[in-house]
Amino acid sequence: MSTMPPEPFRVLIVDVEGVGRAPAGERLLRHELASRGIGEHLIQVGSAGLDAADGEPMHPRTAKAIEDRGVDASGYVQRTLTPAMVADADMIICGRGEDRDEVVRRIPRARRKAFSLSEIFYLYELVVAIAPLREHPALLSSRVADANLSNDFDLPPLTDDPDASEARVEMLADHIQRAAFWMATIWESMLPENIASRPSPSAGDMFVDIDALGVKVRVVCHGDAPFTFSTLVERTWLWLLAPTAHEEPDVTISVAVFEEESRRLEARSQGWLTYHSLDQAMHFLSSTVTVRAIDARAGELVMLHAAGIATDTGEVVGFIAPSGTGKTTLARTLGRHYGYVTDESLAVTFDGTVLPYPKPLSVITDRVARLKEQMPAHDLGLLPAPENLRLARVVLLDRRDDAPEQPTLEPVSLLLGMAEIAEQTSYLPRLPAQLHTLAHVIEDAGGIWRLSYRECEQLVPLLPALASGQDLGAHPEVVEGGAA
């Protein structure tokens, strides 16, 4: 298993002058992360202004709003945004779309890592960003153009008008604090385990052992109803339960569910991942199990953001697409006819062997609460995959309402296809020989193909031809317009 310490995830918060939204975002987000035991060795947060006065303090009203929320505002000095700051950052967050556009205009290399606050807020709802944090900007950026997002979470600048109401300043600070809490909650679930701060289980706590991508994962259930919680985990993760208890787990995930806020705060200070309801805990647990398994296998497997479906003889087709563009729907549809391998995380050894990961499928059921229900594969009528799986075909999905009436399949050059697949590969830099290893696995599976279609049901009869391992030129009815 991989033991290399992760590089910190670097976040830069940018506004126009660097006196209001940026320093408030920096200090409040740092505070939320620190309250979860997340230090700068994991996530670093800084701020800058497009037209800042270098060395000057933040606006006094900003400092007061920060301190009124129990957060230290001392020692802050303004910094003007520079190309070096942009190069060093993994993610740049701006209060408004206009600010984001200006950042990109001045420093074009920020384009694929800069987001407005509204974009961050809504993209995390659309995108199943089950990946290490450093991969999140690319996953989110891939959906910006076609997402048609609202801007109602954008923050207007803090005006210097002395007559501006204190109520407006408080409103902005509340908005930023809410966003900081929400981002810290999401990111916390995606971080590697901090073994040094692992909490000690209490009498009455329950645990569930899971096998994920060859990683022994233990989920410790703590809180108001640990038995109910553990029973729900067992049922939801039934297809991945360890056959016997792990003698020594590779990864431990310690989760506490308390309805009362004071008990959540106490548990959080002890190192627990804390949530206010079972629904919220299950929503984030899927990400935590998956990301910690991916972290543990970094450099050992080719890990694709892809759905995997298998024939009854073990040939697997990997369907690659940006997160939030239909892989789970495809897995639900094809998985009722063929073996369900995974809906999001396809792991392949260097010789083409596929590791099944039939995790629960994430389905949006409560947009107000911003939660996705984790649906067990057996509840959806999906079929288990056979043993001895091998990657037989790699397909880039292109689902469009204006696609041809029948699905079409066309070959993609290795050079062009690899550019797309590289963005959907976890820990590519950690692979031996990096792109060469990825290309070897893909070429052994018959190269890269692009599948254009309208509805997933149209793809059901295509899978045997896709998985045959033969030259698809032998199936003109598929290449030229889909199966009859």
C-alpha positions as CSV (number, residue, x, y, z in Angstrom):
1,M,0.0,0.0,0.0
2,S,1.1,3.6,-0.7
3,T,2.5,5.5,2.3
4,M,3.8,8.6,0.6
5,P,2.6,11.7,2.5
6,P,0.3,13.9,0.3
7,E,1.2,17.3,-1.0
8,P,-0.9,20.0,0.7
9,F,-4.0,21.2,-1.3
10,R,-3.4,25.0,-1.8
11,V,-6.5,27.2,-1.9
12,L,-6.3,30.9,-2.8
13,I,-9.3,33.2,-2.1
14,V,-9.3,36.3,-4.3
15,D,-11.3,39.5,-4.4
16,V,-10.8,42.9,-5.9
17,E,-9.1,44.9,-3.2
18,G,-8.1,42.3,-0.7
19,V,-9.7,44.0,2.3
20,G,-13.1,42.3,2.7
21,R,-14.2,39.0,1.2
22,A,-10.8,37.6,0.6
23,P,-9.4,38.0,4.2
24,A,-12.8,37.0,5.7
25,G,-12.8,33.8,3.5
26,E,-9.2,33.0,4.4
27,R,-9.6,33.4,8.2
28,L,-13.1,31.7,8.4
29,L,-12.1,28.8,6.2
30,R,-8.8,28.3,8.1
31,H,-10.8,28.3,11.3
32,E,-13.3,25.7,10.1
33,L,-10.4,23.4,8.9
34,A,-8.5,23.8,12.2
35,S,-11.6,22.9,14.2
36,R,-11.5,19.6,12.3
37,G,-7.8,19.0,13.0
38,I,-6.9,19.8,9.4
39,G,-3.6,21.5,9.5
40,E,-1.6,23.3,6.8
41,H,0.3,20.1,5.9
42,L,-3.0,19.0,4.4
43,I,-4.8,22.2,3.2
44,Q,-3.2,25.6,3.0
45,V,-5.5,28.7,2.6
46,G,-4.3,32.1,1.5
47,S,-5.8,35.2,0.0
48,A,-5.0,38.1,-2.4
49,G,-6.6,41.0,-4.1
50,L,-6.5,42.0,-7.7
51,D,-5.7,45.6,-6.8
52,A,-4.6,45.2,-3.2
53,A,-2.4,47.7,-1.4
54,D,0.5,45.5,-0.5
55,G,1.3,45.4,3.3
56,E,-1.9,47.2,4.3
57,P,-4.4,45.6,6.8
58,M,-7.9,44.4,6.1
59,H,-10.9,46.7,6.4
60,P,-11.7,47.4,10.1
61,R,-15.3,46.2,9.6
62,T,-14.0,43.0,8.1
63,A,-11.8,42.4,11.1
64,K,-14.7,43.1,13.5
65,A,-17.0,40.7,11.7
66,I,-14.3,37.9,11.8
67,E,-13.6,38.5,15.5
68,D,-17.3,38.6,16.3
69,R,-17.4,35.0,15.1
70,G,-14.7,33.9,17.5
71,V,-11.9,33.9,14.9
72,D,-8.5,35.6,15.0
73,A,-8.2,38.5,12.6
74,S,-4.7,39.7,13.6
75,G,-1.6,39.8,11.5
76,Y,-3.3,40.0,8.1
77,V,-1.7,42.1,5.4
78,Q,-2.9,42.7,1.8
79,R,-1.2,41.0,-1.1
80,T,-1.6,41.7,-4.8
81,L,-2.3,38.7,-6.9
82,T,0.7,37.6,-8.9
83,P,1.3,34.9,-11.6
84,A,3.5,33.0,-9.1
85,M,0.5,32.8,-6.6
86,V,-1.7,31.5,-9.4
87,A,0.9,28.9,-10.4
88,D,1.3,27.7,-6.8
89,A,-2.5,27.4,-6.1
90,D,-4.5,24.3,-6.8
91,M,-7.8,26.1,-6.5
92,I,-8.8,29.8,-6.7
93,I,-12.1,30.9,-5.3
94,C,-13.5,34.3,-6.1
95,G,-16.6,36.0,-4.6
96,R,-18.3,36.7,-8.0
97,G,-18.1,35.5,-11.5
98,E,-16.9,39.0,-12.6
99,D,-14.0,38.7,-10.2
100,R,-13.2,35.2,-11.6
101,D,-13.3,36.5,-15.2
102,E,-10.9,39.3,-14.3
103,V,-8.5,37.0,-12.7
104,V,-8.4,34.8,-15.8
105,R,-8.1,37.9,-18.1
106,R,-5.1,39.1,-16.2
107,I,-3.5,35.7,-15.6
108,P,-4.8,33.2,-18.2
109,R,-3.2,30.1,-16.6
110,A,-5.9,30.5,-13.8
111,R,-8.6,29.5,-16.2
112,R,-8.9,25.8,-15.2
113,K,-8.5,26.3,-11.5
114,A,-10.5,29.6,-10.8
115,F,-14.2,29.5,-9.8
116,S,-16.8,31.9,-8.4
117,L,-18.3,30.9,-5.1
118,S,-21.6,30.0,-6.8
119,E,-19.7,27.7,-9.2
120,I,-18.0,25.9,-6.3
121,F,-21.3,25.6,-4.5
122,Y,-23.4,24.2,-7.3
123,L,-20.6,22.2,-9.1
124,Y,-20.1,20.1,-6.0
125,E,-23.7,19.2,-6.2
126,L,-23.5,18.2,-9.8
127,V,-20.2,16.5,-9.8
128,V,-19.4,13.3,-7.9
129,A,-15.9,14.5,-6.9
130,I,-14.9,11.2,-5.4
131,A,-11.2,11.8,-5.9
132,P,-8.1,13.2,-4.1
133,L,-8.5,16.9,-3.5
134,R,-5.8,17.9,-5.9
135,E,-7.9,16.4,-8.7
136,H,-11.1,18.4,-7.8
137,P,-10.3,21.6,-9.9
138,A,-10.0,19.6,-13.1
139,L,-13.2,17.6,-12.3
140,L,-15.2,20.7,-11.5
141,S,-13.8,22.7,-14.4
142,S,-14.8,20.0,-16.9
143,R,-18.5,20.9,-16.1
144,V,-18.5,24.7,-15.9
145,A,-19.2,25.4,-19.6
146,D,-22.4,23.2,-19.9
147,A,-23.7,23.4,-16.3
148,N,-25.9,26.5,-16.6
149,L,-25.3,27.5,-13.0
150,S,-27.1,30.0,-10.9
151,N,-25.1,32.9,-9.5
152,D,-27.2,33.4,-6.4
153,F,-24.4,32.4,-4.1
154,D,-22.0,35.1,-5.4
155,L,-20.8,37.7,-3.0
156,P,-20.8,41.4,-3.9
157,P,-17.7,43.4,-2.8
158,L,-17.4,45.1,0.6
159,T,-17.9,48.8,-0.3
160,D,-15.8,51.5,1.3
161,D,-18.9,53.7,1.6
162,P,-19.0,54.8,5.3
163,D,-22.8,54.8,5.1
164,A,-23.0,51.1,4.2
165,S,-25.0,49.3,6.8
166,E,-23.5,47.1,9.4
167,A,-26.3,44.7,8.6
168,R,-24.9,44.2,5.1
169,V,-21.4,43.5,6.4
170,E,-22.9,40.9,8.8
171,M,-24.8,39.4,5.9
172,L,-21.6,38.9,3.9
173,A,-19.8,37.5,6.8
174,D,-22.6,35.0,7.5
175,H,-22.6,34.0,3.9
176,I,-18.8,33.4,3.9
177,Q,-19.0,31.5,7.2
178,R,-21.6,29.2,5.8
179,A,-19.6,28.6,2.7
180,A,-16.4,27.9,4.8
181,F,-18.3,25.4,6.9
182,W,-19.7,23.6,3.9
183,M,-16.4,23.5,2.0
184,A,-14.5,22.2,5.1
185,T,-17.1,19.5,5.5
186,I,-16.7,18.3,1.9
187,W,-12.9,18.5,1.9
188,E,-12.6,16.7,5.3
189,S,-14.3,13.7,3.9
190,M,-11.7,13.5,1.0
191,L,-8.5,13.6,3.1
192,P,-6.3,10.7,4.0
193,E,-6.6,9.4,7.6
194,N,-4.6,11.2,10.2
195,I,-3.5,8.2,12.3
196,A,-2.1,10.4,15.0
197,S,-5.5,11.9,15.8
198,R,-7.5,8.7,15.4
199,P,-10.1,8.7,18.2
200,S,-10.5,5.9,20.7
201,P,-13.7,3.9,20.3
202,S,-16.1,4.0,23.2
203,A,-18.1,1.1,24.7
204,G,-21.1,0.6,22.5
205,D,-19.4,1.7,19.3
206,M,-19.8,-0.6,16.3
207,F,-17.6,-1.3,13.4
208,V,-18.0,-2.5,9.8
209,D,-15.2,-3.9,7.7
210,I,-15.1,-3.3,4.0
211,D,-12.8,-4.5,1.2
212,A,-12.3,-1.6,-1.2
213,L,-9.9,-1.9,-4.2
214,G,-7.9,-4.4,-2.2
215,V,-7.7,-2.1,0.8
216,K,-8.9,-3.2,4.3
217,V,-11.2,-0.4,5.5
218,R,-12.8,-0.3,8.9
219,V,-15.7,2.1,9.5
220,V,-16.2,2.9,13.3
221,C,-19.8,4.0,14.1
222,H,-20.2,6.3,17.0
223,G,-22.9,8.7,18.2
224,D,-26.6,8.7,19.1
225,A,-27.4,5.3,17.6
226,P,-24.2,3.3,16.6
227,F,-26.1,0.0,16.1
228,T,-28.6,1.6,13.7
229,F,-25.7,3.4,11.9
230,S,-23.6,0.2,11.5
231,T,-26.6,-1.8,10.3
232,L,-27.3,0.8,7.7
233,V,-23.6,0.7,6.6
234,E,-23.6,-3.1,6.4
235,R,-26.8,-3.1,4.3
236,T,-25.7,-0.3,2.0
237,W,-22.2,-1.8,1.4
238,L,-23.3,-5.4,1.4
239,W,-21.4,-6.3,-1.8
240,L,-18.1,-5.0,-0.4
241,L,-18.3,-6.4,3.2
242,A,-15.2,-8.2,4.3
243,P,-15.9,-12.0,4.7
244,T,-14.3,-11.9,8.1
245,A,-13.3,-9.1,10.4
246,H,-10.0,-7.4,9.5
247,E,-7.3,-8.4,12.0
248,E,-5.4,-5.1,11.2
249,P,-7.3,-2.7,8.9
250,D,-5.2,-0.6,6.4
251,V,-7.5,2.4,6.9
252,T,-9.9,3.3,9.7
253,I,-12.7,5.8,9.2
254,S,-14.2,7.1,12.5
255,V,-17.6,8.6,12.0
256,A,-19.9,10.1,14.7
257,V,-23.5,11.0,14.2
258,F,-25.0,13.4,16.8
259,E,-28.1,15.5,16.5
260,E,-27.0,17.9,19.2
261,E,-24.4,20.4,17.9
262,S,-22.4,20.5,21.2
263,R,-21.8,16.8,21.0
264,R,-20.7,17.1,17.4
265,L,-18.2,19.8,18.3
266,E,-16.8,17.7,21.2
267,A,-16.5,14.6,18.9
268,R,-14.9,16.6,16.2
269,S,-12.3,17.9,18.6
270,Q,-11.5,14.2,19.4
271,G,-10.8,13.4,15.7
272,W,-14.2,12.0,14.6
273,L,-15.8,12.9,11.3
274,T,-19.0,14.3,12.5
275,Y,-22.5,14.6,11.0
276,H,-25.9,15.6,12.2
277,S,-27.9,12.8,10.6
278,L,-27.5,9.3,9.2
279,D,-28.4,10.6,5.8
280,Q,-25.6,13.1,5.9
281,A,-23.1,10.5,7.3
282,M,-23.9,8.0,4.5
283,H,-23.7,10.7,1.9
284,F,-20.1,11.5,2.8
285,L,-19.0,8.0,3.8
286,S,-19.1,6.9,0.2
287,S,-16.6,9.5,-0.7
288,T,-14.4,8.8,2.3
289,V,-14.2,5.0,1.7
290,T,-13.4,5.5,-2.0
291,V,-10.9,8.3,-1.7
292,R,-8.9,6.6,1.1
293,A,-8.8,3.4,-0.9
294,I,-7.6,5.3,-3.9
295,D,-5.0,7.1,-1.7
296,A,-3.8,3.7,-0.4
297,R,-3.4,2.3,-4.0
298,A,-1.7,5.3,-5.6
299,G,1.0,4.2,-8.0
300,E,-0.1,0.6,-7.8
301,L,-3.2,0.6,-10.0
302,V,-4.5,2.6,-13.0
303,M,-7.6,4.2,-11.4
304,L,-10.1,5.8,-13.8
305,H,-13.2,7.9,-13.2
306,A,-15.2,5.4,-15.1
307,A,-18.2,3.1,-14.9
308,G,-17.4,-0.6,-15.4
309,I,-19.8,-3.2,-16.8
310,A,-18.9,-6.9,-17.3
311,T,-20.1,-9.7,-19.5
312,D,-20.9,-13.0,-17.9
313,T,-17.4,-14.2,-19.0
314,G,-15.6,-11.4,-17.3
315,E,-14.8,-8.9,-20.1
316,V,-15.2,-5.4,-18.7
317,V,-16.0,-2.2,-20.7
318,G,-14.8,1.0,-19.0
319,F,-17.1,4.0,-19.7
320,I,-15.1,7.2,-19.1
321,A,-16.7,10.6,-18.7
322,P,-16.4,13.7,-16.6
323,S,-18.2,13.3,-13.2
324,G,-21.8,14.2,-13.2
325,T,-22.4,13.4,-16.9
326,G,-24.3,10.1,-16.7
327,K,-21.9,7.3,-15.6
328,T,-24.2,6.3,-12.6
329,T,-27.3,6.3,-14.8
330,L,-25.5,4.2,-17.3
331,A,-24.3,1.7,-14.6
332,R,-27.9,1.5,-13.3
333,T,-29.2,0.8,-16.8
334,L,-26.6,-1.7,-18.0
335,G,-26.1,-3.3,-14.6
336,R,-29.6,-4.8,-14.8
337,H,-28.5,-6.8,-17.8
338,Y,-24.8,-7.4,-17.2
339,G,-22.4,-7.5,-14.3
340,Y,-22.1,-4.3,-12.2
341,V,-18.4,-3.6,-11.6
342,T,-18.5,0.1,-10.5
343,D,-20.3,3.3,-11.2
344,E,-17.4,5.7,-10.7
345,S,-14.0,4.2,-9.8
346,L,-12.6,1.6,-12.2
347,A,-9.3,0.1,-10.9
348,V,-7.1,-1.8,-13.3
349,T,-3.8,-3.6,-12.7
350,F,-0.9,-3.1,-15.1
351,D,-1.7,-6.4,-16.8
352,G,-5.4,-5.5,-17.4
353,T,-7.0,-7.3,-14.5
354,V,-10.0,-5.3,-13.1
355,L,-10.7,-5.1,-9.4
356,P,-14.5,-5.0,-8.8
357,Y,-15.7,-2.1,-6.8
358,P,-19.5,-2.4,-6.7
359,K,-20.0,0.5,-4.3
360,P,-23.5,2.0,-3.5
361,L,-24.7,4.3,-6.3
362,S,-25.2,8.0,-5.4
363,V,-28.6,9.3,-6.4
364,I,-29.9,12.8,-5.7
365,T,-33.0,12.6,-3.5
366,D,-32.9,15.8,-1.5
367,R,-31.7,18.9,-3.4
368,V,-32.6,21.2,-0.4
369,A,-30.3,19.3,1.9
370,R,-27.7,18.8,-0.9
371,L,-27.4,15.1,-0.1
372,K,-27.3,12.1,-2.3
373,E,-28.8,8.8,-1.2
374,Q,-26.5,5.8,-1.3
375,M,-28.4,3.1,-3.1
376,P,-27.2,-0.5,-2.6
377,A,-26.8,-2.3,-6.0
378,H,-29.1,-5.1,-4.9
379,D,-31.9,-2.7,-4.2
380,L,-31.6,-1.4,-7.8
381,G,-31.8,-4.9,-9.3
382,L,-28.2,-4.8,-10.5
383,L,-26.4,-8.1,-11.3
384,P,-23.1,-9.0,-9.6
385,A,-20.0,-9.3,-11.8
386,P,-18.3,-12.6,-12.3
387,E,-14.8,-13.4,-11.1
388,N,-11.6,-13.0,-13.0
389,L,-12.4,-9.6,-14.6
390,R,-10.3,-8.2,-17.5
391,L,-10.5,-4.8,-19.2
392,A,-11.7,-5.4,-22.7
393,R,-12.5,-2.0,-24.0
394,V,-12.2,1.7,-23.1
395,V,-15.0,4.0,-24.2
396,L,-15.3,7.8,-23.9
397,L,-19.0,8.6,-23.3
398,D,-20.6,11.4,-25.3
399,R,-24.3,11.7,-24.2
400,R,-26.1,14.4,-26.1
401,D,-29.7,15.2,-26.8
402,D,-28.7,16.0,-30.3
403,A,-26.7,12.8,-30.9
404,P,-27.7,10.7,-33.9
405,E,-30.9,8.7,-33.4
406,Q,-28.9,5.5,-33.1
407,P,-25.7,5.3,-31.0
408,T,-22.5,5.7,-33.0
409,L,-19.1,4.5,-32.2
410,E,-15.9,5.8,-33.6
411,P,-12.2,5.2,-33.0
412,V,-10.2,8.0,-31.3
413,S,-6.5,8.4,-31.8
414,L,-4.3,7.5,-28.9
415,L,-2.9,11.0,-28.6
416,L,-6.2,12.8,-28.5
417,G,-7.9,10.1,-26.3
418,M,-5.1,10.1,-23.8
419,A,-5.5,13.8,-23.3
420,E,-9.1,13.2,-22.2
421,I,-8.4,10.1,-20.2
422,A,-5.4,11.6,-18.3
423,E,-7.8,14.1,-16.7
424,Q,-10.0,11.3,-15.5
425,T,-7.2,9.3,-14.0
426,S,-6.4,9.4,-10.3
427,Y,-2.7,9.8,-9.2
428,L,-1.4,9.6,-12.8
429,P,2.0,11.2,-11.7
430,R,2.5,8.3,-9.2
431,L,2.2,5.6,-11.9
432,P,5.5,4.0,-13.0
433,A,6.3,5.5,-16.4
434,Q,3.1,7.6,-16.0
435,L,1.5,8.1,-19.4
436,H,3.4,5.1,-20.8
437,T,1.8,2.8,-18.2
438,L,-1.7,4.3,-18.9
439,A,-1.2,4.0,-22.7
440,H,0.0,0.4,-22.3
441,V,-3.2,-0.6,-20.4
442,I,-5.4,1.2,-22.9
443,E,-3.8,-0.3,-26.0
444,D,-4.0,-3.8,-24.5
445,A,-7.7,-3.2,-24.2
446,G,-8.1,-2.3,-27.9
447,G,-7.5,1.4,-27.9
448,I,-9.9,4.2,-27.4
449,W,-13.4,4.6,-28.8
450,R,-16.0,7.4,-28.5
451,L,-19.6,6.4,-28.1
452,S,-22.3,9.1,-28.9
453,Y,-25.8,8.4,-27.7
454,R,-29.0,9.9,-26.4
455,E,-30.4,7.4,-23.9
456,C,-28.7,4.7,-21.9
457,E,-31.3,2.1,-22.9
458,Q,-29.9,2.3,-26.4
459,L,-26.6,0.9,-25.2
460,V,-27.9,-2.4,-23.7
461,P,-27.5,-4.4,-27.0
462,L,-24.1,-2.9,-27.7
463,L,-22.2,-4.3,-24.8
464,P,-21.4,-7.7,-26.1
465,A,-19.8,-6.2,-29.2
466,L,-17.9,-3.6,-27.2
467,A,-16.6,-6.3,-24.8
468,S,-15.8,-8.9,-27.5
469,G,-12.2,-7.8,-27.7
470,Q,-12.4,-8.1,-31.5
471,D,-11.7,-5.4,-34.1
472,L,-14.9,-3.4,-34.0
473,G,-14.6,-3.1,-37.7
474,A,-16.1,-6.6,-37.7
475,H,-19.3,-5.1,-36.3
476,P,-20.3,-2.5,-38.9
477,E,-23.8,-2.4,-37.6
478,V,-22.3,-1.0,-34.3
479,V,-19.7,1.4,-35.8
480,E,-22.0,2.9,-38.4
481,G,-25.1,3.5,-36.3
482,G,-25.5,1.2,-33.3
483,A,-27.1,-2.2,-32.9
484,A,-30.5,-2.9,-34.5
